């Protein structure tokens, strides 16, 4: 990937600008109220977010058709075998043919964010599969244990405190348990460099932890936050698309080129077809995820391993990756500017919450991040390093794990995304999103913890 400073200046700063613009827009009713309409600006913001691009579209939000018993077609549908359902108020209805609506929010969160998660999947895939990958071998053992702690700790704090607040609060917020498990790689890396210095082994430890956290986060999103009723048979389309493009555009040309030094078939596929076979496979895989009920933003994940990639990993944010010409890195470089724009709109469409929306979910998310992360990472890291004798990187102290825990508590991007899928639009979702936004204060806590524990900065 690109040098971290370039990465932050583009991806992360545009995301922040979008989030700040959304916060200002959503709170303009307080800053610049419109006479006679106290919700004018908030309404314009939500109308912008949910702007309908295409109604009754082949893709988009699913709207189930509820046909009440008073409808003339109700009896015919029941006679035809439709199941009669009853709502909370005791009214009977059956489900008719539904339809999909493509909104601006769906376009960004469910379609375009697939490219962002595809880039994240690329980094995880290289870290796991390639020679010198950062998640291979004994060097990754302690960071992986710490990653587990950095997920179980926040979950325990979030759900534990929610239970203390009572059953009503617990039932309202319980589905957001995964929000504080996230770690924003770019911002955590930046704060880690500020606290430890660029040459400190804790920075590499932090990167290993963050990328493993991303991998676990993708799995959590896929399993625990489906976008609709599950229809797993549609995943055969995703798997088939990935397997088919691997065999036809990757494996077969290389097999036909065995013994041929100039590799004519692989060269023809690369120069003539380029990324288009993988784009088609990605579109089919995305559609399979949407129809299966899994979140479609993860739809490109099966295709990433099928794309020709480098022989060895140079590490996340490694400058050498700028010069790699394999198709996987070439596609990532080509997505740089489009994904910058996507992240700007992601911030704009998801961070527009009113400051008055702070509630129990806000403080639970913050507690999970600022309390659960440091405790979990330290505890599990200590178990790996001491009782299990897996050791710590040379130059790192056990107490550094606490500081790393505060750095990793910056959730932001992925926390915002999880909040948007964990809860439906409303007060609880807005409160949870505010907690994700306020996780930036973990940077202050990390810097303070570094001073208290007397971290010695190591510069390159």
LUMLO-853240 format. One record per residue: x, y, z of N, C-alpha, C in turn. Coordinates in steps of 0.1 Angstrom, whole numbers, plus 5000, padded with zeros to 4 digits. Each point is the difference from the previous one (the first is absolute). Layout:
// residues N
XYZXYZXYZ ...
This chain:
// residues 460
500849885000499250125000500950125000 499450124999500750125000500650045013 501050095000500650055013498850055009 500249985013498950035009499650144999 500950094999499650145000499150044988 500449944988499150024988498749935002 500049895006498849925003499050085009 500650065011499250085009499550134994 500850064992499750134994498849984990 499949894994498949984990498849935006 500249875003498949925005499450065013 500850025010499550035013499550145001 500750104995499650145001498750034993 499949944988498750014993498849945008 500349895006499049945009499650095011 501050075006499850095011499250124995 500450064988499250114995498649974998 499749884994498649954998499349995013 500649955011499449985013499750135006 501050104999499850135006498950084993 499949994987499050064992498649955004 499949865002498849945004499550055014 501050015009499750055014499550145000 500650084992499650144999498650014994 499849934989498750004993498849955009 500349895007498949945009499750095012 501050095004499750085011499850154997 499750034987499850144996498750065006 499149915004498850055007500350075013 501149975006500450075012500850124997 500949984990500950114996499350114992 499249964990499350104992498549964998 499250015011498649954999499250074989 499049934994499150064991498750025007 499550124999498850045007498849924996 499349945009498849934997500249854997 501349964998500349864997501349965007 499849965013501249975008500849884996 499549924990500749884995500350024985 500150124995500250024986501349944995 501150035006501349954996500249855002 499549955011500149865002499249924990 498850064996499249934990500750014986 500650114997500850004987501149905000 500749995011501149905001499549864997 498949965007499549864999499449984986 499450104994499549994987501149984990 501150065002501249984992500549865001 500149955013500649875002499149894994 498750025001499149904995499450034986 500750094993499550034987499849884991 498949984994499749884992500550024986 501049924996500550004987499249924990 499549885005499249914991499049925009 498850034998499049925008499649874992 499749905007499749874994501249954991 501250015006501249974993500449855002 500949954992500549865002500949995012 500650115005500850005011499650115010 500349995013499650115009499449945012 499550095009499349965012498749924997 499849905007498949914998498850055008 498850014994498850045006499049894999 499749935011499149895000498650064999 499149944991498750044999499149935010 499550085010499149955010498550024995 499349894998498650014995499149965012 499250105004499249995012498849914997 499349965011498849914998498950084994 500050135001499050084994500150024984 501249964995500250014986499349894992 499350044989499249904992500849884996 501350014998500849894995500549915011 499750045013500549925011499549865000 498749984998499449875000500549914989 500250064988500649924989501449955003 500850095006501449965003500049895010 499150015010500049895011499549874993 499150014992499549884993501149944991 500950084995501149964992501149945008 499950005013501149945009500950105007 499650134999500950115006499849985016 501150025007500049995014499450125006 499149995010499450115007500950035012 500450135001500850055011499250105008 500550025012499350095009501050105006 499750135000500950105005499850015015 500850105006500050025014498650045006 499250064991498750055004498949904997 500449884995499049904998499450004986 500450094991499550004987500649904991 499149934992500549904991500450054987 501049944993500550054987500749884994 500250014987500949914992501050094993 501149934996501050074992499849984985 499850114993499950004986501350024993 500050034987501350024993500650135004 501250005005500750135004500750064989 500750115003500750074989501350065007 500950044991501250075005500150144996 500650085008500250144997501550045002 500650054989501450055000500050145005 500550025012500250145005501550045000 500250135002501450055001500749935011 499449985011500649935012500449864996 499149924993500349874996501249994990 499950104991501150004990501450025006 500150085010501350025007500349895010 499149975009500349905011500149864995 499149964991499949864996500749974987 500150094991500749974987501450065000 500250135001501350064999501049975011 499449985012500949965011500649864998 499449924991500649874997501550014995 500350124993501450024996500950025012 499550085010500850025012500349875007 499049925002500249875007500849904991 499950024987500949924991501450035002 500450135002501450045003500449945013 499150015010500349955013500349844999 499149944992500249854998501349974993 500450094991501349984993501150005010 500050095009501150015010500049885009 498849965005499949885008500549874993 499649994987500349884992501549994998 500750124997501449994998500749985014 499550055011500649985013500049855004 499049934995499849865004500749904990 499950034987500449904990501450014995 500550124999501350034993501249985009 501149974993501349995008500350135007 500449995012500350115009498750085003 498849944998498850065005500050035015 499450115004500150045014499249925009 499149924995499249915009500449864999 501249974996500549864999501149985010 500049885005501149955009499850055015 501149975007500050035015499950155002 500650084991500050145003498650065001 499049934995498750065001499249945011 500549915008499349935010499550095011 500950075006499650095011499150114995 500250074988499050104995498749944998 499949874995498749944998499349975013 500749965010499449995013499550135005 500850114998499650135005498850054992 499949964987498850044992498749935006 500249885004498849935006499650085013 500950045008499750085012499450134996 500550064989499550134996498649994994 499449884999498749984995499149955012 500549905007499249955012499850105011 501150085002499950105011499050114997 499950064988498950104998498649935000 499949884995498749945000499549985014 500949955009499749975014499650135007 500850114998499750135006498650054995 499850004987498850054994498849935005 500049874999498849935004499849995015 501250005007499950005015499450135005 500550114996499450135004498650014995 499649954988498750014996499049925009 500549895005499249925009499850075013 501050075005499950075012499050114999 499850064988499150114998498549964999 499849865000498749955000499649934987 498949925001499649924989499550084988 499450115003499450084989501250064992 501050055007501250064992500749894993 500249885007500749894995499449954987 498749995000499349954988500150104988 500050135004500150104989501450014994 501049975007501450034995500849874998 499549885004500849885000500649974986 499250034989500549964987501250084995 500450105008501150084996501349955007 500149885005501149955007501350004992 499950004987501249994991500650144997 499250105003500550144996501350035007 500249985013501350035006501249914997 499749894992501149914997500950054989 499650104993500750054988501350085004 500950004991501250085001500350074986 500150135000500250074987501549994998 500449934989501549984998500750134998 499650084991500750124996500250105012 498950035007500150095011500849945012 499849875002500849945011501550004997 500349984987501450004996500650145002 499350104996500450145002500350035015 499049975009500250025014501149925006 500149874995501149925005501450054997 500150064988501350074997500350125009 498950075003500150125009500549965014 499449895005500249955013501449935001 500249914991501249915001501250044992 499750084989501150034991499949904989 500450034988499949924988500849875001 501150005008500949885001499749915011 499050025008499749925012499349874996 500449895005499449874997498549995003 499650095009498550005003499250054988 500650084991499250044989499749894990 501049914998499849884992499049915007 500149985013499149925008498650054998 499850145000498750064999499449974986 500950014990499549974986499549864998 500849905006499649865000498649985007 499950075011498749995007498950064992 500250124994499050074993499549924988 500949944993499749934987499249875004 500549935011499249885005498650045004 499950125007498850055004499050024989 500650064989499250024988499449874994 500949905000499649864995498949955008 500150015014498949955008498850084999 500150134997498950094998499249964988 500749964989499349964988499249875002 500649915008499349885003498750035009 500250095010498850035008498950064992 500450104991499050064991499249894992 500849914995499349904991499149915008 500449965012499349905007498850065008 500350105007499150055010499150124996 500350064988499350114996499549994985 499249904998499449984986499150124997 499950034987499250114996498549964998 499749885001498649954998499949855003 498949944997499849865002501049924992 500649915007501149924994499549904989 500750014989499749904989501449954996 500749925007501449964998500249944986 499049954994500249944986500650104990 499750135003500550104991501550025001 500649955011501450015001500749914990 499349904995500649924989500450094988 499250104997500350104990501350075002 500250045013501350075004501249914999 499849885005501149905000500349964986 499049984992500149964986500750104992 499750135002500650114993501550015003 500349995013501450005004500849894995 499449885001500749884995500250004985 498950054993500150004985501050104995 500150125006500950104995501449955003 500249945012501449955003500449894990 499149914997500449894990500350054986 499150094995500050044986501050124998 500250095009500850124998501349995007 500249915009501249995008500749874999 499449895004500649875000500349944986 498950014992500149944986501150064992 500150144999501150064992501449965005 500150005013501349965006500449854996 499049925001500249864997500449984985 499350084991500349994986501450064997 500550085009501350074998501249925005 499749885006501149925006501149974989 501250035004501149984991500250114989 499250105001500150114990500550125008 501250054997500650105007499350144998 499450024989499450134997498550005005 499549895005498649995006499050074991 499849964987499150074991498550005005 499549895005498650005004499750095012 500949995010499850095012500150154996 501050024991500250144995498750054993 499549924991498850044992498850035010 499849915010498950025009500250135008 501250035004500350125008499850124991 500650004988500050124991498750034993 499349894996498850024993498750005009 499949915009498949995009500150085012 501350025005500250085012499249955012 499450105007499249975012498649974997 499550014987498649984997499449875004 500749884998499549885005499750005015 500950065008499850015014498950105004 499950114992498950095002498649934999 499949924989498849924998499749905011 501149935004499949915011499650075013 500650125002499650085012498650045000 499450044988498650045000499149885003 500449884994499149885003500149965015 501250015005500249975014499250095009 500150134997499250105008498549974999 499549974988498649974999499749875008 500949915000499749885008499950035015 500950095005500050045014498750075003 499550094991498850075002498849915001 499949914991498949905000500049905011 501349975005500149905011499650065013 499950135001499750065013501250055008 501249964996501250055006500250154995 500850085008500150144996500850014987 499450064990500650004986501350085000 500350095010501350075000501149905001 499849885004501049905001500149914987 499250044990499949924989501249974991 501050095001501249984992501049905007 499849975012501049925008500449874993 499049924995500449874994500950024988 499950114993500750024987501450045002 500350075012501450055002501049894999 499949895007501049894999500249954986 499050024991500149944986500950094991 500350125004500750104992501549975001 500850004989501449985000500750105009 500849955009500650095010501549985001 500750085008501450005001500549875007 501249974999500649875006500350025015 500150125004500450025015499450135004 499750015013499550125006501150095005 499850134998500950105006499550075012 498849975004499450055012499150124997 499050025008499050114998500750135001 499750094991500650144999501449994995 500549894995501449994995500150084987 501050084999500250084988500349924988 500649885002500449924988498749954992 498950005007498849954992499550104989 500550125001499750094989500549964987 501149925000500749964988499649864995 499149935007499649874996499050014989 500249904990499250014988499049884999 499949925010499049894999498650065000 499149924994498650064998499350045012 500249935011499350035013500550145005 501350035000500550135004499650104989 500049964988499650104989498650045002 499149915003498650035003499850095012 500849975010499950085013500550144997 501050024992500550134997499050084992 499349934990499050064992498750045008 499849935011498850045008500350115010 501350055001500350105010499150125000 499950074989499250124999498549975001 499549904993498549985002499749975015 500849925007499749975014500150125009 500950104996500150125008498650075000 499450014988498750064998499049925008 500049874999499149925007500050025015 501250015005500150025015499550145004 500250104991499550135003498449995002 499449934990498549995000499649915011 500849905004499749915011499950085013 501050095002500050095012498850094999 499750064988498950094999498649945002 499949874996498749945001499749935013 501149985008499949915012500250085013 500750114999500450075013499150125003 498950014993499150115003499149985011 500550005012499249985012499950135008 498950025007499950125008500749985014 500650105005500749995013499049965011 498850044998499049975010499649855000 500549924990499749864999500949915009 500950065007500849925009499249935010 500249875002499349925010500849895005 499349905005500649885006501049934990 499649994987500849934991501350084998 500050135000501250084999501049975010 499649995013500949985011500549855001 499149914995500449865000501049974989 499950074989501049984989501350065005 500050125006501250065005500649915011 499249955009500549925011500749874994 499349944991500649884993501350034994 500150114994501350044993501150045010 499650105009501050065008500449925013 499149905004500349925011500249864996 499149944991500149864996501349974992 500350094990501149984992501349995007 500450105009501349995007500149885009 498949985008500049885009500149874992 499249994990500049874992501449984993 500550104994501349984993501149975010 500050075011501149975010499849865006 498849965004499849875006500449894991 499450004987500349894991501550014995 500550124999501450014996500949945010 499750035013500849945011499949855001 498849954998499849854999500949944990 500050064988500849954989501550015003 500450115005501550035002500649935012 499249985011500649955013499649855002 498749975003499649865003500349914988 499650054988500249924988501450014994 500850095005501450024997500250024985 499150084994500250044986500850124998 500250075011501050115000499450134994 500850105002499750144995501050044990 499750084990501150054991501150075008 501249984995501150075007499950155000 500250055012499850155002498750045005 499049915001498750035005499849955015 499350085008499749965014498649965000 499649925011498749965001499050125002 500550105007499250125003499650084987 500949974990499750074987498749954994 499549885004498849944995498850095004 500150065012498950095005499950124990 501250064997500050114991499549964986 500449894995499549954988498549985000 499549965012498549985001499350134998 500550115006499450134998500150054986 501149974993500250044986499049934992 499849875002499149914992498550035003 499850095010498650035004499450104990 500750054991499550094989499249924990 498749995002499249924991499650064987 499450125000499650084989499449934988 500849984990499449954987499249885001 500649895005499349875000498950015011 500350075011499050015011498750074995 500250114992498950074993499249904991 500749924993499449914990499149905008 500649945011499349905007498850065007 500150125005498950075006498850024991 500450024987498950034990499349874996 500649885002499449874997499449935013 500550045011499649945013498650055004 499750124997498850065004499350074988 498650005001499350074990500150155002 499650084990500150155002499250045012 500550095008499350045012501050045011 499550025012500750065011501249915004 499849875001501049905004501250004990 499650004987501150004990500850135001 499350115001500750135001500950015012 499549955012500850005012501249914998 499949884994501149924998501150064990 499550074990500950064991500750115007 499450075009500750115007501149945008 499849885006501149935007501149974991 499849964988501049974990500850124997 499350114998500750134997500850055011 499549995012500750045012501249925004 500149884993501249915003501350074996 500050114993501250084998500750045013 499250015010500650045013500949895006 500049884994500949905004501550044996 500150094990501450054997500550085012 499250085006500550085011500349905012 499249905002500249915011501349924997 500349974987501249924997501350095002 499950124996501250095003500250025015 498950025007500250015015500549875006 499649884995500449885005501549984997 500450044988501449994997500950095009 499550115004500850095009500149935014 498849955004500049945014500949885001 500049924989500849875001501450024994 500350134998501450044995500549924988 499250014990500349934987501250084994 501049934996501250064994499849994985 499950114993499750014986501349954992 499749924990501149954991499750064987 500950094995499850054986500849924991 499650004987500849934990501350064997 
